[in-house]
Structures are given as structure tokens and as C-alpha cells.
Amino acid sequence: MRTPPVEESGVELLLHEIRDEASSLTHHPVEEVRRLTHVAADGESPATPLLVTLGVTLFVAAIVIVVCTAALLVYFYV
């Protein structure tokens, strides 16, 4: 006998979506980044807030790294 499919809750659905996105990102990174950009722009996916948060975090982290590197270079070599 087959059991009926269990309806996923919001958290389980979000975790499943995140796992699928991470798996796709590791296998085809360039194509996946392009696709995720469109997914985040559409705003229909339950993973959209996470995608936007990660994008902003990576952008801010890159700026902080550049500023810290410049500050350390000035401190030690000037």
C-alpha cells in the first residue's frame, strides 16, 4: 500500500528549497547565479529573502575586506 504524500509545512518547504538551490549552485555555479538573480528579482520563491540577504551580505563583506586591506597596507607601509 502506498501512503499519501505528506503536506510539507512552511519551514520544511523552505529547507527543501534551500537544499535544492545549494545543490544546483555547487554543480553549475555560473548558470545558477544567473538563475538565482532572476528568482530573487521575481520574488515568487520562498527562498527569495535568503537570496537577497546573502547577496547583500556578500557585497558588504567584499567592501569591508577591501577597506581593511587598504587600512592595513597604509598602517604597515606608510
N, C-alpha and C positions, 0 to 999 in steps of 0.2 A: 504494500500500500504506500502511496505517496502522501507525504504530509503537505498541507497547503503552505505556500510561501509566507513567511513571517513578515509583516509590515515593519519596516525599519523606522525607528524614531528619528527625530531631527539630528541628534548627536551622532547616532550610528551612520546616518546618511552622509553627514559632513565628514566623518572619519573615513568612510569608504571613498568619498570623492577626493579627499586629500591623498589617500593611498594611491588611487588611480593616477592623479596628477603627478605625484612624485615618481611613480614607476615610469610614466611616459617621459618625464623630464630627464631621467637618467639614461634612457635608451636613445632618445633623439633630442638633444638639448636645444639646438638652434631652431628646429621646426616647432618644438614645444613652447619655447619662449614666444615665438610669433603667435601661436595659437592662444596662449595664456593672456597675451596682451589684448587680443580680441575678446576673450572670455571676460576679462576684467572690465573692458570698456562697455560690453553689453550689460553686465550687472545681473544676469539671469541665474548664474550658478551660485549654489550655497557657499562655494569656496571663494567668492569674489572679495569679501572683506579681508580674508587671509592673504590673498594675492596682492591686494593693494598695500596692506600693511608690510608685507615682505619687500615689495618694490620700494616703498618709501624708506624702510629701514636700511636696505642695501645702498640706496642713494646717499642717505645721511652718513652711513658708515664710510663710504668712499670719500666723502668730503672731510670727515674727521681724520681719516688716515692721512690724507694729503696735507692737511693743516698741521697735524702732529709731526709728520716727517719734515715739513718745512721748518717748523719751530725747533726741532732737534738739530737740524742741519745748521741753522743760524746760531743756535746756542753753542754747539761744539766747534764750529769752523769760523766763527767771526769774532 
